[in-house]
Amino acid sequence: MDKTQLISQSTALILVIVISLVFTILGLYHSRKFQGINNYLTANRNIGFFSLTTSLVASALGAWILFGPASAATWGGIGAVIGYALGTAFPMIFLIYLGKKLREEFPKGSSLIEFLRIKFGKSLFKLILLMMIFYMFIFLCAEVTAVAILINYISGTELWITALIILLATLTYTLYGGLRASIFTDNIQMIVIGVLLIISAIYLINFNADQFNFSFINQQNPHLLSSSYVPSYTAGLTFFIAVAATNLFHQGNWQRVYAAKDYDTLRKSLLVSFFIIIPIVFFMGFSGLVAISVDAKVIPDLGFFSLLLKEQTEFLSLIIVTLGLALTISTVDTLVNAISSLIVVDGKATFNLNKKTNYLLLSKYIMIFLSIIAFVIASKGFSILYLFLLADLLCCAFVVTVFYSFYDKNINEKTAYISIIIGLIG
């Protein structure tokens, strides 16, 4: 990705440090009075409607929304935009029903894996656990890489600097405060994200009124809106299935299912989150349709930025950097706590270590190790597209078997293995 140098490296670096430091201090300060394993894993099962809703939305979104939907729209058309939006939001609807079942059957649980361990036994459970950790690790790498590339594009700041600051900040407050710290900072981050997205939308609509509409797209690239454009259907279906399937295996979502103070709160939060996520992702994808209609040579990943930053103003550049940081930090702290929680909850069944082993401490060491790998990947600017595709394919191979087993007691470990293998081959 080319650099544009819209703001100086020193300005970008100050912004990254200040924003990361603010969230670190807030996370540490808030969680100091909420210690203990229950707060670390499930926030003591006492999260209300507002906090749960903002946390669900902030965790579902990430820096990927600045790149992915717009990029997909440039070749997949309106179908890709709709598929991306619905795929991101639909897990919220699934969780209304699946979450209710898990909360009823495992009222003291904290993860999806606990149900699967009892249902299928240790062998298949370990495979599913490994798949979930792999998926979330790839997601972690993608988020840190995305924000590092974004800030490098705008200011020329070295990738490793941004990656290091983001990872150090999120590890510091998340490994200390757990889910409590993650949810509290999500509340603030979502407010910041919402305000900045509204500012961006107002700018794009008001200053690009003659272009930011369906009529302009239909004039320049009618195939992107055409009902006879086959890639629109294939892209839409692919993104819907892939994104929805992966999010169902996101431990951060299952932690929040258990963190809700009651089922009514959970149901309302998931429903509201669904209706918040759809227009946000759709808007980002729509910007890609407009961008490719304005300039056929636009770099797909930069569709949103090509519109918002075409005047190359410092103010809008600062908004984009702040938005990218808020999106990334909210997602990264969720992933850090989610991976750590799986090791805490299922470490004994997985590792068979000494009975005196402190699995909470072990989970933190493992998370630091994984973060070092994520740092290396992000600092090199490696493309993780194919790894992300692999994670999506793995989740899709598992999703039907795992979640159908919630309602069919006849699915045993052998049947599940065969079904998953068929899914992988297919």
SEVEX-13697 format. One record per residue (C-alpha): chain; residue in three letters; x, y, z; residue number from 1. Coordinates in pm, whole numbers, always signed. Example, Ala and Ser with C-alpha at 12.3 -4.5 7.8 and 13.67 -1.06 7.14 Angstrom:
NODE kette rest     xx     yy     zz  nr
NODE     A  ALA  +1230   -450   +780   1
NODE     A  SER  +1367   -106   +714   2
This chain:
NODE kette rest     xx     yy     zz  nr
NODE     A  MET     +0     +0     +0   1
NODE     A  ASP   +140   +339   -101   2
NODE     A  LYS   +205   +611   +154   3
NODE     A  THR    +35   +950   +133   4
NODE     A  GLN   +196  +1137   +426   5
NODE     A  LEU   -121  +1328   +513   6
NODE     A  ILE     +7  +1386   +866   7
NODE     A  SER   +357  +1377  +1010   8
NODE     A  GLN   +499  +1067  +1175   9
NODE     A  SER   +538  +1253  +1503  10
NODE     A  THR   +170  +1356  +1501  11
NODE     A  ALA    +58  +1001  +1423  12
NODE     A  LEU   +288   +856  +1689  13
NODE     A  ILE   +164  +1098  +1955  14
NODE     A  LEU   -195  +1009  +1867  15
NODE     A  VAL   -128   +634  +1884  16
NODE     A  ILE    +50   +663  +2219  17
NODE     A  VAL   -206   +897  +2377  18
NODE     A  ILE   -512   +697  +2269  19
NODE     A  SER   -354   +366  +2370  20
NODE     A  LEU   -243   +510  +2703  21
NODE     A  VAL   -588   +655  +2778  22
NODE     A  PHE   -759   +320  +2726  23
NODE     A  THR   -490   +141  +2925  24
NODE     A  ILE   -532   +374  +3223  25
NODE     A  LEU   -912   +355  +3205  26
NODE     A  GLY   -904    -24  +3183  27
NODE     A  LEU   -663    -62  +3475  28
NODE     A  TYR   -842   +193  +3693  29
NODE     A  HIS  -1188    +47  +3639  30
NODE     A  SER  -1092   -318  +3684  31
NODE     A  ARG   -884   -271  +4000  32
NODE     A  LYS  -1202   -303  +4208  33
NODE     A  PHE  -1329   -603  +4007  34
NODE     A  GLN  -1068   -871  +4060  35
NODE     A  GLY  -1112  -1248  +4076  36
NODE     A  ILE  -1160  -1528  +3824  37
NODE     A  ASN  -1535  -1465  +3781  38
NODE     A  ASN  -1474  -1104  +3679  39
NODE     A  TYR  -1188  -1211  +3452  40
NODE     A  LEU  -1402  -1465  +3264  41
NODE     A  THR  -1763  -1343  +3279  42
NODE     A  ALA  -1761   -998  +3449  43
NODE     A  ASN  -1939  -1162  +3744  44
NODE     A  ARG  -2246  -1219  +3521  45
NODE     A  ASN  -2376   -873  +3599  46
NODE     A  ILE  -2354   -663  +3280  47
NODE     A  GLY  -2649   -440  +3194  48
NODE     A  PHE  -2814   -350  +2864  49
NODE     A  PHE  -2607    -46  +2759  50
NODE     A  SER  -2267   -193  +2847  51
NODE     A  LEU  -2349   -527  +2688  52
NODE     A  THR  -2482   -371  +2368  53
NODE     A  THR  -2189   -135  +2312  54
NODE     A  SER  -1945   -415  +2392  55
NODE     A  LEU  -2111   -658  +2149  56
NODE     A  VAL  -2104   -401  +1868  57
NODE     A  ALA  -1750   -278  +1937  58
NODE     A  SER  -1620   -634  +1953  59
NODE     A  ALA  -1797   -736  +1632  60
NODE     A  LEU  -1652   -443  +1440  61
NODE     A  GLY  -1282   -382  +1391  62
NODE     A  ALA  -1034   -207  +1165  63
NODE     A  TRP  -1132   -462   +901  64
NODE     A  ILE  -1454   -266   +831  65
NODE     A  LEU  -1240    +16   +690  66
NODE     A  PHE  -1095   -220   +427  67
NODE     A  GLY  -1297   -539   +379  68
NODE     A  PRO  -1652   -433   +283  69
NODE     A  ALA  -1536   -160    +44  70
NODE     A  SER  -1287   -395   -119  71
NODE     A  ALA  -1547   -669   -164  72
NODE     A  ALA  -1796   -422   -311  73
NODE     A  THR  -1562   -322   -595  74
NODE     A  TRP  -1597   -664   -757  75
NODE     A  GLY  -1888   -833   -577  76
NODE     A  GLY  -2134   -550   -615  77
NODE     A  ILE  -2435   -485   -397  78
NODE     A  GLY  -2464   -856   -314  79
NODE     A  ALA  -2123   -856   -147  80
NODE     A  VAL  -2220   -549    +56  81
NODE     A  ILE  -2544   -708   +176  82
NODE     A  GLY  -2373  -1042   +245  83
NODE     A  TYR  -2097   -875   +448  84
NODE     A  ALA  -2346   -671   +651  85
NODE     A  LEU  -2579   -962   +724  86
NODE     A  GLY  -2292  -1204   +789  87
NODE     A  THR  -2146   -970  +1051  88
NODE     A  ALA  -2479   -905  +1220  89
NODE     A  PHE  -2660  -1238  +1198  90
NODE     A  PRO  -2462  -1416  +1473  91
NODE     A  MET  -2639  -1179  +1711  92
NODE     A  ILE  -2971  -1338  +1612  93
NODE     A  PHE  -2830  -1689  +1641  94
NODE     A  LEU  -2695  -1610  +1986  95
NODE     A  ILE  -3042  -1512  +2108  96
NODE     A  TYR  -3147  -1875  +2073  97
NODE     A  LEU  -2817  -2056  +2122  98
NODE     A  GLY  -2728  -1833  +2415  99
NODE     A  LYS  -3054  -1910  +2589 100
NODE     A  LYS  -2992  -2284  +2558 101
NODE     A  LEU  -2637  -2262  +2693 102
NODE     A  ARG  -2736  -2036  +2982 103
NODE     A  GLU  -3010  -2281  +3079 104
NODE     A  GLU  -2801  -2599  +3049 105
NODE     A  PHE  -2475  -2452  +3184 106
NODE     A  PRO  -2574  -2159  +3407 107
NODE     A  LYS  -2224  -2142  +3557 108
NODE     A  GLY  -2042  -2180  +3227 109
NODE     A  SER  -1826  -1927  +3045 110
NODE     A  SER  -1756  -2079  +2703 111
NODE     A  LEU  -1899  -2279  +2415 112
NODE     A  ILE  -1622  -2534  +2463 113
NODE     A  GLU  -1759  -2653  +2799 114
NODE     A  PHE  -2075  -2777  +2628 115
NODE     A  LEU  -1876  -2944  +2349 116
NODE     A  ARG  -1643  -3118  +2594 117
NODE     A  ILE  -1937  -3285  +2767 118
NODE     A  LYS  -2115  -3355  +2438 119
NODE     A  PHE  -1828  -3502  +2235 120
NODE     A  GLY  -1551  -3599  +2476 121
NODE     A  LYS  -1190  -3485  +2501 122
NODE     A  SER  -1065  -3589  +2157 123
NODE     A  LEU  -1298  -3386  +1935 124
NODE     A  PHE  -1320  -3112  +2196 125
NODE     A  LYS   -945  -3050  +2165 126
NODE     A  LEU   -974  -3023  +1787 127
NODE     A  ILE  -1254  -2766  +1815 128
NODE     A  LEU  -1062  -2576  +2084 129
NODE     A  LEU   -754  -2561  +1860 130
NODE     A  MET   -964  -2438  +1568 131
NODE     A  MET  -1121  -2162  +1778 132
NODE     A  ILE   -785  -2041  +1909 133
NODE     A  PHE   -636  -2052  +1558 134
NODE     A  TYR   -924  -1847  +1416 135
NODE     A  MET   -903  -1584  +1690 136
NODE     A  PHE   -524  -1566  +1658 137
NODE     A  ILE   -556  -1499  +1284 138
NODE     A  PHE   -818  -1235  +1364 139
NODE     A  LEU   -572  -1077  +1610 140
NODE     A  CYS   -297  -1069  +1346 141
NODE     A  ALA   -537   -919  +1093 142
NODE     A  GLU   -649   -638  +1323 143
NODE     A  VAL   -300   -533  +1431 144
NODE     A  THR   -171   -555  +1074 145
NODE     A  ALA   -465   -351   +942 146
NODE     A  VAL   -421    -59  +1181 147
NODE     A  ALA    -42    -63  +1134 148
NODE     A  ILE    -85    -46   +755 149
NODE     A  LEU   -349   +227   +788 150
NODE     A  ILE   -124   +452   +997 151
NODE     A  ASN   +172   +375   +772 152
NODE     A  TYR    -39   +476   +471 153
NODE     A  ILE   -144   +807   +626 154
NODE     A  SER   +180   +908   +801 155
NODE     A  GLY   +460   +674   +697 156
NODE     A  THR   +501   +546  +1054 157
NODE     A  GLU   +684   +213  +1063 158
NODE     A  LEU   +453    -86  +1096 159
NODE     A  TRP   +631   -234  +1396 160
NODE     A  ILE   +593    +83  +1604 161
NODE     A  THR   +214    +90  +1579 162
NODE     A  ALA   +188   -287  +1628 163
NODE     A  LEU   +407   -277  +1939 164
NODE     A  ILE   +217     +8  +2105 165
NODE     A  ILE   -126   -145  +2037 166
NODE     A  LEU    -29   -489  +2165 167
NODE     A  LEU   +150   -359  +2475 168
NODE     A  ALA   -145   -138  +2568 169
NODE     A  THR   -415   -401  +2523 170
NODE     A  LEU   -215   -677  +2691 171
NODE     A  THR   -147   -453  +2990 172
NODE     A  TYR   -505   -376  +3083 173
NODE     A  THR   -676   -686  +2946 174
NODE     A  LEU   -454   -946  +3113 175
NODE     A  TYR   -498   -753  +3437 176
NODE     A  GLY   -867   -669  +3425 177
NODE     A  GLY  -1005   -946  +3203 178
NODE     A  LEU  -1357   -920  +3065 179
NODE     A  ARG  -1446   -634  +3303 180
NODE     A  ALA  -1174   -416  +3154 181
NODE     A  SER  -1261   -520  +2800 182
NODE     A  ILE  -1632   -438  +2835 183
NODE     A  PHE  -1571   -107  +3013 184
NODE     A  THR  -1328    +17  +2749 185
NODE     A  ASP  -1561   -113  +2476 186
NODE     A  ASN  -1830   +123  +2607 187
NODE     A  ILE  -1606   +425  +2559 188
NODE     A  GLN  -1459   +299  +2233 189
NODE     A  MET  -1804   +242  +2083 190
NODE     A  ILE  -1907   +599  +2164 191
NODE     A  VAL  -1590   +727  +1994 192
NODE     A  ILE  -1646   +495  +1697 193
NODE     A  GLY  -2008   +603  +1663 194
NODE     A  VAL  -1929   +975  +1669 195
NODE     A  LEU  -1644   +943  +1416 196
NODE     A  LEU  -1850   +725  +1182 197
NODE     A  ILE  -2131   +981  +1189 198
NODE     A  ILE  -1884  +1262  +1109 199
NODE     A  SER  -1742  +1054   +822 200
NODE     A  ALA  -2089   +976   +688 201
NODE     A  ILE  -2198  +1341   +702 202
NODE     A  TYR  -1885  +1449   +517 203
NODE     A  LEU  -1919  +1184   +245 204
NODE     A  ILE  -2289  +1251   +191 205
NODE     A  ASN  -2272  +1633   +202 206
NODE     A  PHE  -1951  +1687     +7 207
NODE     A  ASN  -2007  +1406   -242 208
NODE     A  ALA  -2383  +1441   -280 209
NODE     A  ASP  -2370  +1408   -660 210
NODE     A  GLN  -2174  +1082   -635 211
NODE     A  PHE  -2266   +916   -306 212
NODE     A  ASN  -2593   +765   -426 213
NODE     A  PHE  -2734   +467   -615 214
NODE     A  SER  -2809   +673   -927 215
NODE     A  PHE  -2443   +762   -978 216
NODE     A  ILE  -2333   +401   -931 217
NODE     A  ASN  -2600   +285  -1175 218
NODE     A  GLN  -2474   +533  -1435 219
NODE     A  GLN  -2107   +439  -1402 220
NODE     A  ASN  -2119    +67  -1312 221
NODE     A  PRO  -2473    -63  -1358 222
NODE     A  HIS  -2357   -426  -1330 223
NODE     A  LEU  -2268   -373   -963 224
NODE     A  LEU  -2637   -313   -888 225
NODE     A  SER  -2778   -549  -1149 226
NODE     A  SER  -2994   -844  -1046 227
NODE     A  SER  -2838  -1044  -1331 228
NODE     A  TYR  -2478   -995  -1212 229
NODE     A  VAL  -2383  -1348  -1096 230
NODE     A  PRO  -2075  -1251   -885 231
NODE     A  SER  -2308  -1040   -672 232
NODE     A  TYR  -2495  -1351   -561 233
NODE     A  THR  -2191  -1574   -517 234
NODE     A  ALA  -1998  -1306   -326 235
NODE     A  GLY  -2296  -1222   -107 236
NODE     A  LEU  -2359  -1584    -13 237
NODE     A  THR  -1989  -1654    +42 238
NODE     A  PHE  -1938  -1356   +271 239
NODE     A  PHE  -2258  -1424   +462 240
NODE     A  ILE  -2168  -1787   +535 241
NODE     A  ALA  -1798  -1726   +604 242
NODE     A  VAL  -1837  -1423   +830 243
NODE     A  ALA  -2137  -1561  +1019 244
NODE     A  ALA  -1972  -1901  +1074 245
NODE     A  THR  -1649  -1757  +1209 246
NODE     A  ASN  -1825  -1519  +1447 247
NODE     A  LEU  -2019  -1808  +1600 248
NODE     A  PHE  -1686  -1956  +1710 249
NODE     A  HIS  -1569  -1627  +1863 250
NODE     A  GLN  -1523  -1691  +2235 251
NODE     A  GLY  -1563  -1318  +2302 252
NODE     A  ASN  -1928  -1346  +2198 253
NODE     A  TRP  -1989  -1646  +2424 254
NODE     A  GLN  -1829  -1468  +2719 255
NODE     A  ARG  -2075  -1184  +2672 256
NODE     A  VAL  -2364  -1432  +2651 257
NODE     A  TYR  -2274  -1541  +3004 258
NODE     A  ALA  -2183  -1190  +3123 259
NODE     A  ALA  -2540  -1058  +3078 260
NODE     A  LYS  -2715  -1015  +3412 261
NODE     A  ASP  -3021  -1202  +3280 262
NODE     A  TYR  -3155  -1349  +2957 263
NODE     A  ASP  -3390  -1057  +2889 264
NODE     A  THR  -3092   -820  +2893 265
NODE     A  LEU  -2900  -1052  +2662 266
NODE     A  ARG  -3189  -1081  +2415 267
NODE     A  LYS  -3245   -705  +2394 268
NODE     A  SER  -2873   -631  +2361 269
NODE     A  LEU  -2825   -885  +2083 270
NODE     A  LEU  -3128   -757  +1894 271
NODE     A  VAL  -3022   -392  +1917 272
NODE     A  SER  -2663   -487  +1822 273
NODE     A  PHE  -2797   -660  +1511 274
NODE     A  PHE  -2970   -341  +1394 275
NODE     A  ILE  -2665   -123  +1472 276
NODE     A  ILE  -2412   -344  +1292 277
NODE     A  ILE  -2602   -381   +963 278
NODE     A  PRO  -2610    -10   +859 279
NODE     A  ILE  -2248    +45   +966 280
NODE     A  VAL  -2107   -240   +757 281
NODE     A  PHE  -2346   -162   +470 282
NODE     A  PHE  -2232   +201   +468 283
NODE     A  MET  -1866    +97   +452 284
NODE     A  GLY  -1941   -141   +166 285
NODE     A  PHE  -2145   +121    -17 286
NODE     A  SER  -1842   +352     -9 287
NODE     A  GLY  -1659    +88   -213 288
NODE     A  LEU  -1935    +90   -477 289
NODE     A  VAL  -1904   +469   -501 290
NODE     A  ALA  -1523   +463   -505 291
NODE     A  ILE  -1498   +219   -797 292
NODE     A  SER  -1760   +425   -982 293
NODE     A  VAL  -1561   +746   -930 294
NODE     A  ASP  -1226   +592  -1024 295
NODE     A  ALA  -1206   +255  -1198 296
NODE     A  LYS   -837   +231  -1104 297
NODE     A  VAL   -890   +277   -729 298
NODE     A  ILE   -710    +27   -506 299
NODE     A  PRO   -998   -187   -368 300
NODE     A  ASP   -874   -182     -9 301
NODE     A  LEU   -860   +198    -19 302
NODE     A  GLY  -1212   +257   -148 303
NODE     A  PHE  -1336   +426   +170 304
NODE     A  PHE  -1019   +634   +212 305
NODE     A  SER  -1013   +745   -153 306
NODE     A  LEU  -1343   +925    -93 307
NODE     A  LEU  -1288  +1056   +257 308
NODE     A  LEU   -929  +1170   +209 309
NODE     A  LYS   -938  +1296   -150 310
NODE     A  GLU   -901  +1655    -26 311
NODE     A  GLN   -608  +1534   +188 312
NODE     A  THR   -711  +1736   +492 313
NODE     A  GLU   -530  +1686   +820 314
NODE     A  PHE   -853  +1696  +1021 315
NODE     A  LEU  -1007  +1402   +834 316
NODE     A  SER   -677  +1215   +853 317
NODE     A  LEU   -679  +1250  +1232 318
NODE     A  ILE  -1037  +1123  +1239 319
NODE     A  ILE   -941   +816  +1036 320
NODE     A  VAL   -643   +738  +1260 321
NODE     A  THR   -851   +777  +1576 322
NODE     A  LEU  -1132   +567  +1427 323
NODE     A  GLY   -888   +295  +1324 324
NODE     A  LEU   -728   +286  +1668 325
NODE     A  ALA  -1062   +271  +1853 326
NODE     A  LEU  -1186     -7  +1625 327
NODE     A  THR   -865   -206  +1663 328
NODE     A  ILE   -820   -172  +2038 329
NODE     A  SER  -1182   -269  +2105 330
NODE     A  THR  -1139   -584  +1896 331
NODE     A  VAL   -790   -676  +2014 332
NODE     A  ASP   -874   -660  +2386 333
NODE     A  THR  -1174   -885  +2319 334
NODE     A  LEU   -955  -1138  +2136 335
NODE     A  VAL   -684  -1130  +2402 336
NODE     A  ASN   -931  -1199  +2682 337
NODE     A  ALA  -1120  -1456  +2474 338
NODE     A  ILE   -813  -1668  +2397 339
NODE     A  SER   -690  -1636  +2755 340
NODE     A  SER  -1028  -1742  +2894 341
NODE     A  LEU  -1037  -2059  +2684 342
NODE     A  ILE   -704  -2167  +2830 343
NODE     A  VAL   -821  -2088  +3184 344
NODE     A  VAL  -1149  -2276  +3147 345
NODE     A  ASP  -1027  -2573  +2944 346
NODE     A  GLY   -659  -2586  +3033 347
NODE     A  LYS   -693  -2873  +3278 348
NODE     A  ALA   -878  -3091  +3026 349
NODE     A  THR   -632  -3001  +2751 350
NODE     A  PHE   -284  -3001  +2902 351
NODE     A  ASN   -310  -3252  +3191 352
NODE     A  LEU    -50  -3063  +3393 353
NODE     A  ASN    +24  -3067  +3764 354
NODE     A  LYS   -285  -3017  +3982 355
NODE     A  LYS   -123  -2710  +4136 356
NODE     A  THR    -86  -2540  +3796 357
NODE     A  ASN   -217  -2184  +3788 358
NODE     A  TYR   -406  -2186  +3457 359
NODE     A  LEU   -484  -1816  +3476 360
NODE     A  LEU   -113  -1737  +3488 361
NODE     A  LEU    -41  -1997  +3219 362
NODE     A  SER   -302  -1838  +2993 363
NODE     A  LYS   -132  -1501  +3026 364
NODE     A  TYR   +208  -1645  +2932 365
NODE     A  ILE    +57  -1818  +2628 366
NODE     A  MET   -123  -1498  +2527 367
NODE     A  ILE   +200  -1299  +2550 368
NODE     A  PHE   +373  -1561  +2332 369
NODE     A  LEU    +96  -1546  +2070 370
NODE     A  SER   +111  -1165  +2078 371
NODE     A  ILE   +482  -1175  +2000 372
NODE     A  ILE   +405  -1383  +1691 373
NODE     A  ALA   +125  -1142  +1597 374
NODE     A  PHE   +370   -853  +1639 375
NODE     A  VAL   +619  -1014  +1400 376
NODE     A  ILE   +349  -1076  +1139 377
NODE     A  ALA   +209   -723  +1169 378
NODE     A  SER   +551   -556  +1161 379
NODE     A  LYS   +635   -733   +835 380
NODE     A  GLY   +308   -632   +674 381
NODE     A  PHE   +244   -989   +563 382
NODE     A  SER    -79  -1058   +381 383
NODE     A  ILE   -292  -1277   +602 384
NODE     A  LEU   -575  -1300   +347 385
NODE     A  TYR   -516  -1668   +276 386
NODE     A  LEU   -477  -1752   +644 387
NODE     A  PHE   -804  -1571   +712 388
NODE     A  LEU   -964  -1770   +429 389
NODE     A  LEU   -831  -2090   +585 390
NODE     A  ALA   -978  -1989   +922 391
NODE     A  ASP  -1312  -1917   +752 392
NODE     A  LEU  -1310  -2254   +576 393
NODE     A  LEU  -1226  -2436   +899 394
NODE     A  CYS  -1510  -2266  +1083 395
NODE     A  CYS  -1752  -2343   +800 396
NODE     A  ALA  -1654  -2711   +814 397
NODE     A  PHE  -1731  -2723  +1186 398
NODE     A  VAL  -2031  -2494  +1215 399
NODE     A  VAL  -2321  -2718  +1107 400
NODE     A  THR  -2206  -3018  +1310 401
NODE     A  VAL  -2130  -2822  +1625 402
NODE     A  PHE  -2446  -2614  +1642 403
NODE     A  TYR  -2685  -2879  +1513 404
NODE     A  SER  -2564  -3095  +1803 405
NODE     A  PHE  -2728  -2843  +2038 406
NODE     A  TYR  -3064  -2983  +1936 407
NODE     A  ASP  -2990  -3339  +1816 408
NODE     A  LYS  -2882  -3572  +2096 409
NODE     A  ASN  -2805  -3850  +1846 410
NODE     A  ILE  -2491  -3674  +1721 411
NODE     A  ASN  -2199  -3846  +1894 412
NODE     A  GLU  -1824  -3798  +1863 413
NODE     A  LYS  -1785  -4043  +1574 414
NODE     A  THR  -2071  -3891  +1376 415
NODE     A  ALA  -1933  -3543  +1440 416
NODE     A  TYR  -1584  -3642  +1320 417
NODE     A  ILE  -1724  -3785   +995 418
NODE     A  SER  -1938  -3477   +938 419
NODE     A  ILE  -1648  -3238   +997 420
NODE     A  ILE  -1416  -3436   +767 421
NODE     A  ILE  -1681  -3427   +493 422
NODE     A  GLY  -1709  -3052   +550 423
NODE     A  LEU  -1333  -3004   +518 424
NODE     A  ILE  -1317  -3210   +200 425
NODE     A  GLY  -1617  -3028    +54 426
